[in-house]
Amino acid sequence: MSKPKWLQSVERLRALLTDDDRRAMDEWLEKQKPTCTWTEDEYGMYQTGCGNAFVFNSDGPTANACEFCAYCGLPLIEKPYEEPEIEDEEASDGR
């Protein structure tokens, strides 16, 4: 099976680049890949980047070997819950 024409064009373009430019292009392309971020809330529920919600019986997506969003199919990025920092009232008063 032959490669699609767009892929052949990209490979020809890559051949014209220097090693440094090729690495820079690869890094840029890697950052452009769409992902679905799952953000854990204070109750352990994950809000998905595609507008859904998901709850695990234990742990989170990474510990349960979830690599892709169950709703949109994009690669999954886990963002664990972080306790908000509570500012000390005395410090905020300048005392």
N, C-alpha and C positions, 0 to 999 in steps of 0.2 A: 504494500500500500504506500503510495507516495505521500509526502508531507503536503499540508495545505499551502497554498501560494503565499499567504500572509506569513507563515512560519519560514518559508524559504527566503522571503524578503528580509525578515528580521535577521536571519543567519548571515545573509550577504552583508547587511549593514554592520553587524558585529565584527565581521572579518576586516572591515575598514578601520575599526577603532584601535587605538593603542591599548595596551594592557591596563593602564590606569583608567582610561576612559571606559573600558569594558567593565572593570570592577565598579566604577561609579554608577554606570548604567544599571548593573545588576543590583546594587544596593538600593537605588531609587525604585526599580521595578518591584523589589521585595516589599518596600514600604507601601506600594500602591495596591497591594492585594487586599481585597475587601475581607473583612472579618465581622463577626458578631460578638460583641462584648457582653458577657453575663456579669451583672453587678449584684453582689450579695447585699441584702438589706439586714437590718438589725435582728430580724426574725429568722434568718437563714434561708429566705426565699431569694431566688435569683431573678432579676428583671433582665430580659434579653434586649439586645440592641434592635431587634426586629419587632419589639412591641408585645412580647409574650412574657409569661412567668413560668418558673419551674422550681419544684422543691425536691430535694433528695432526702431519702430516709436517713442517710448518714454521709458526712463529709460533703464534698462539692464536686464539680465537673472533673477536675484533674484526677482526684482520688478515685473517681468512678470511671476513668478511662474514656471520658467524653471528649472527642476531638472536634466534633462538628455540631452546629446548632441543630436541635431536633426539629425546629420549625422552618428555618430558611436554608439550612444545609451548608452555610458558610463556615469556615474554620472558626472555632470557638476560642475566645480569649476570656480567661477568668479574672474577675476583679473582686477579691475577697473584701468582706466588710471591714471597715476601719472605724474604731471608736472615735467619735469627734473629741477633739481636745477641749477640755473645760478650762476656761481662763480663770485664774485666781482673782476673786473680786478685789482683794486688797491690793494686788499688783496693778490692777486696772485703774484703781483710784489714785495711784501714785504714792501710796504709803509705804 
